[in-house]
Amino acid sequence: METTYRVLRIEEQMYGCEELPAGQPVLCDVTLADPAGERRTLPYPDKELTRLGIDEGSMVVLTADGTLKKA
């Protein structure tokens, strides 16, 4: 069963003075809240969030394979 979540916060992960390893995508920590208010945070590629048009406040579905799609 898929649950719909509201995106509460999107923050780019901090890499400090280290650069990303070659070929690694820039990840964001995405904080989601379900209808009961339960929160969860998951890493997600920034480029994919942009492609899907997912921003803070968006309603999304977290699929069984761990991907997000706009609700």
N, CA, C and O of each residue as an XYZ file, in Angstrom:
284
protein
N       0.834     -1.179      0.000
C       0.000      0.000      0.000
C       0.885      1.250      0.000
O       1.847      1.342      0.762
N       0.553      2.184     -0.842
C       1.321      3.421     -0.921
C       0.686      4.472     -0.022
O      -0.537      4.570      0.079
N       1.538      5.254      0.627
C       1.075      6.322      1.504
C       1.431      7.658      0.889
O       2.499      7.816      0.298
N       0.531      8.622      1.029
C       0.795      9.975      0.565
C       1.419     10.766      1.707
O       0.969     10.696      2.851
N       2.454     11.511      1.376
C       3.182     12.326      2.351
C       3.228     13.770      1.881
O       3.115     14.051      0.688
N       3.395     14.677      2.826
C       3.675     16.074      2.502
C       5.155     16.299      2.744
O       5.694     15.881      3.768
N       5.816     16.965      1.794
C       7.237     17.276      1.938
C       7.353     18.473      2.879
O       6.896     19.571      2.562
N       7.967     18.247      4.035
C       8.128     19.315      5.012
C       9.384     20.135      4.759
O       9.384     21.359      4.886
N      10.460     19.429      4.397
C      11.740     20.117      4.257
C      12.637     19.371      3.271
O      12.642     18.141      3.214
N      13.392     20.146      2.502
C      14.403     19.589      1.608
C      15.700     20.330      1.901
O      15.772     21.550      1.757
N      16.715     19.596      2.309
C      18.016     20.191      2.613
C      19.110     19.433      1.885
O      19.176     18.206      1.949
N      19.967     20.166      1.195
C      21.100     19.525      0.534
C      22.019     18.955      1.610
O      22.298     19.613      2.612
N      22.484     17.732      1.395
C      23.400     17.120      2.350
C      24.703     17.897      2.370
O      25.158     18.393      1.339
N      25.300     18.000      3.550
C      26.554     18.730      3.711
C      27.735     17.776      3.511
O      27.802     16.694      4.095
N      28.640     18.214      2.680
C      29.816     17.399      2.396
C      31.077     18.021      2.981
O      32.171     17.488      2.800
N      30.933     19.153      3.687
C      32.079     19.817      4.288
C      33.060     20.247      3.216
O      32.664     20.669      2.130
N      34.335     20.138      3.527
C      35.342     20.553      2.554
C      35.659     19.431      1.567
O      36.437     19.617      0.631
N      35.046     18.263      1.788
C      35.258     17.149      0.865
C      34.360     17.321     -0.350
O      33.221     17.772     -0.235
N      34.875     16.963     -1.497
C      34.056     16.988     -2.699
C      33.388     15.633     -2.856
O      33.844     14.623     -2.320
N      32.295     15.642     -3.607
C      31.614     14.383     -3.904
C      32.520     13.482     -4.721
O      33.247     13.969     -5.588
N      32.495     12.174     -4.466
C      33.237     11.260     -5.324
C      32.706     11.361     -6.758
O      31.521     11.620     -6.969
N      33.567     11.161     -7.712
C      33.188     11.238     -9.128
C      31.996     10.337     -9.415
O      31.964      9.178     -9.002
N      31.023     10.884    -10.125
C      29.857     10.105    -10.525
C      28.755     10.019     -9.485
O      27.690      9.476     -9.777
N      28.970     10.535     -8.282
C      27.957     10.490     -7.235
C      27.008     11.670     -7.383
O      27.461     12.798     -7.580
N      25.699     11.437     -7.293
C      24.750     12.544     -7.401
C      24.706     13.369     -6.116
O      24.997     12.864     -5.032
N      24.340     14.636     -6.249
C      24.119     15.481     -5.079
C      22.825     15.004     -4.434
O      21.787     14.934     -5.092
N      22.888     14.673     -3.139
C      21.711     14.176     -2.433
C      21.152     15.242     -1.506
O      21.883     16.074     -0.967
N      19.845     15.196     -1.336
C      19.154     16.053     -0.379
C      18.496     15.148      0.656
O      18.093     14.027      0.348
N      18.391     15.651      1.894
C      17.603     14.971      2.912
C      16.184     15.515      2.789
O      15.954     16.715      2.940
N      15.247     14.631      2.517
C      13.850     15.011      2.318
C      13.061     14.528      3.537
O      12.997     13.330      3.813
N      12.464     15.474      4.260
C      11.652     15.133      5.427
C      10.193     15.117      5.006
O       9.664     16.095      4.479
N       9.554     13.965      5.254
C       8.166     13.728      4.867
C       7.304     13.553      6.114
O       7.785     13.093      7.149
N       6.025     13.924      6.009
C       5.060     13.674      7.081
C       3.852     12.976      6.484
O       3.321     13.402      5.458
N       3.415     11.888      7.137
C       2.229     11.182      6.667
C       0.987     11.841      7.271
O       1.123     12.764      8.074
N      -0.221     11.392      6.906
C      -1.441     12.038      7.402
C      -1.564     12.035      8.932
O      -2.233     12.901      9.496
N      -0.929     11.078      9.600
C      -0.979     11.006     11.064
C       0.078     11.905     11.714
O       0.131     12.023     12.938
N       0.921     12.538     10.881
C       1.961     13.408     11.420
C       3.288     12.709     11.666
O       4.250     13.332     12.116
N       3.339     11.422     11.374
C       4.579     10.651     11.528
C       5.582     11.149     10.496
O       5.258     11.287      9.317
N       6.803     11.419     10.950
C       7.829     11.951     10.044
C       8.888     10.915      9.722
O       9.187     10.023     10.516
N       9.442     11.064      8.535
C      10.597     10.250      8.130
C      11.454     11.085      7.201
O      10.950     11.929      6.460
N      12.748     10.843      7.248
C      13.687     11.574      6.399
C      14.434     10.560      5.557
O      14.892      9.532      6.056
N      14.552     10.867      4.254
C      15.274      9.962      3.370
C      16.153     10.759      2.416
O      15.810     11.875      2.026
N      17.300     10.172      2.042
C      18.161     10.830      1.062
C      17.566     10.640     -0.328
O      17.055      9.569     -0.655
N      17.640     11.703     -1.152
C      17.084     11.615     -2.499
C      17.896     12.500     -3.423
O      18.297     13.591     -3.018
N      18.151     12.071     -4.648
C      18.949     12.881     -5.574
C      18.281     14.228     -5.893
O      17.114     14.273     -6.282
N      19.020     15.302     -5.728
C      18.525     16.653     -5.991
C      18.008     16.784     -7.420
O      16.950     17.369     -7.654
N      18.754     16.241     -8.365
C      18.372     16.336     -9.784
C      17.009     15.680    -10.037
O      16.221     16.171    -10.846
N      16.735     14.574     -9.345
C      15.465     13.862     -9.523
C      14.310     14.659     -8.904
O      13.214     14.698     -9.464
N      14.552     15.289     -7.757
C      13.523     16.139     -7.144
C      13.145     17.270     -8.096
O      11.966     17.580     -8.267
N      14.157     17.884     -8.714
C      13.914     18.974     -9.663
C      13.147     18.467    -10.874
O      12.194     19.108    -11.319
N      13.557     17.315    -11.414
C      12.898     16.746    -12.587
C      11.416     16.465    -12.320
O      10.567     16.673    -13.186
N      11.124     15.991    -11.112
C       9.751     15.641    -10.753
C       8.937     16.856    -10.299
O       7.719     16.766    -10.147
N       9.611     17.994    -10.084
C       8.903     19.186     -9.618
C       8.481     19.089     -8.169
O       7.470     19.667     -7.769
N       9.262     18.353     -7.374
C       8.948     18.181     -5.952
C       9.669     19.263     -5.152
O      10.892     19.395     -5.212
N       8.879     20.035     -4.401
C       9.388     21.110     -3.550
C       8.808     20.947     -2.149
O       7.952     20.094     -1.915
N       9.285     21.778     -1.217
C       8.686     21.794      0.107
C       7.210     22.144     -0.046
O       6.860     23.074     -0.774
N       6.347     21.400      0.638
C       4.908     21.595      0.539
C       4.227     20.674     -0.464
O       3.004     20.536     -0.444
N       5.012     20.038     -1.348
C       4.436     19.116     -2.335
C       3.847     17.890     -1.641
O       4.311     17.474     -0.579
N       2.827     17.329     -2.258
C       2.275     16.049     -1.825
C       2.894     14.976     -2.715
O       2.875     15.086     -3.941
N       3.445     13.936     -2.084
C       4.140     12.886     -2.818
C       3.701     11.513     -2.329
O       3.133     11.367     -1.247
N       3.978     10.527     -3.146
C       3.765      9.130     -2.780
C       5.134      8.467     -2.749
O       5.929      8.618     -3.676
N       5.402      7.730     -1.673
C       6.621      6.942     -1.556
C       6.271      5.527     -1.989
O       5.510      4.834     -1.315
N       6.831      5.102     -3.122
C       6.502      3.787     -3.655
C       7.248      2.681     -2.903
O       8.179      2.950     -2.144
N       6.829      1.451     -3.124
C       7.422      0.304     -2.437
C       8.917      0.186     -2.698
O       9.652     -0.322     -1.851
N       9.384      0.656     -3.876
C      10.814      0.551     -4.180
C      11.619      1.758     -3.676
O      12.814      1.869     -3.952
N      10.950      2.669     -2.927
C      11.664      3.781     -2.312
C      11.754      5.036     -3.159
O      12.433      5.990     -2.779
N      11.077      5.052     -4.310
C      11.114      6.253     -5.144
C       9.916      7.141     -4.810
O       8.888      6.675     -4.318
N      10.080      8.412     -5.088
C       9.019      9.382     -4.869
C       8.341      9.707     -6.190
O       8.978      9.717     -7.243
N       7.047      9.970     -6.121
C       6.341     10.518     -7.280
C       5.351     11.539     -6.742
O       4.852     11.406     -5.624
N       5.073     12.553     -7.540
C       4.144     13.594     -7.133
C       2.734     13.003     -7.047
O       2.321     12.227     -7.908
N       2.014     13.380     -6.005
C       0.658     12.837     -5.793
C      -0.350     13.630     -6.615
O      -1.545     13.336     -6.579
